[in-house]
Amino acid sequence: MSVHKDPEILRLAEHHPELDKLLSEHAELDKKVAALDKRHVRTPAEDIERRRLSKLKLVSRDQIALMVAKIKREQ
């Protein structure tokens, strides 16, 4: 399941604006990667951009996981 669709994470985001912002950024990156994936033929520049966006998406997911862990520890 994608992090921006996980019910528990969404519940936490309702009370933590920083987490909500990270989830929005992750969802936007996901949309951009999906749009590039829909193309049957990509230019070399588009391939590079897709890899860059995918890496940013992974970093974003890690940041979300760290923030969720921190929030849970504080509860």
N, C-alpha and C positions, 0 to 999 in steps of 0.2 A: 504494500500500500504506500502511496506517495505521502510524504510528510505533510503536504498542505491539504490532505484529505483525512488524516488520522483524527478521529473524534476526540481522543484525549488531548492531543496537541492543540486542536482548535478550541477546546474548552479552556485550556490554560492561556491561550492567546487572547481570549476575551478580557482577561484581567492583566495582561502584560503587553503593553504597546510595542515594546522592543521585539518581542517574539512575533507579534502580529506583522510587524514590518518585515522581519526576516522571511516569514511565510509568504508574504506578498512578493518579495523579491524572488524567492525560489519558484513560485508559480509563474512569474513572468519569464524567468530563464527557461522553465519547462516548456512554455508556449513557443519560445523562440527556437529551441532545439527541435520541437515537434514540427514546426513550420519548415525547418531545413530538412528534416527527415522525410517530409512528404514529397520533396522534389525528387524526381526520378534521376535527374542528372544534376550534379553540383559542380561548380567551378572549383579549382584548387583553393581559391580564396574562401569560398563557402565551406569547404571541408575544414580549413583552418579555423574559421569562425565557429563551426559546430564543435570542434574539439575544445576551443577556448571556452565556449559557453557551457559545455559539459563539465569542464574542470571547475568553473565558477559554481555550477549547480552542486557539485560534490562538496565544495568548500561551504556553501550555504547550508547544505544538509548537515554537515558536521557542526556548524555553528548553532543550528537549531537543536541538535541533539545535546550539545553542551549546555545550552540555555535551559532546555527542558530538565536536564539532570539537576542543574543548579536550583531551579524553581522547586523541584520536588524535594530537594534537601532542605530547603528553607521552610517548607510547609510543616 
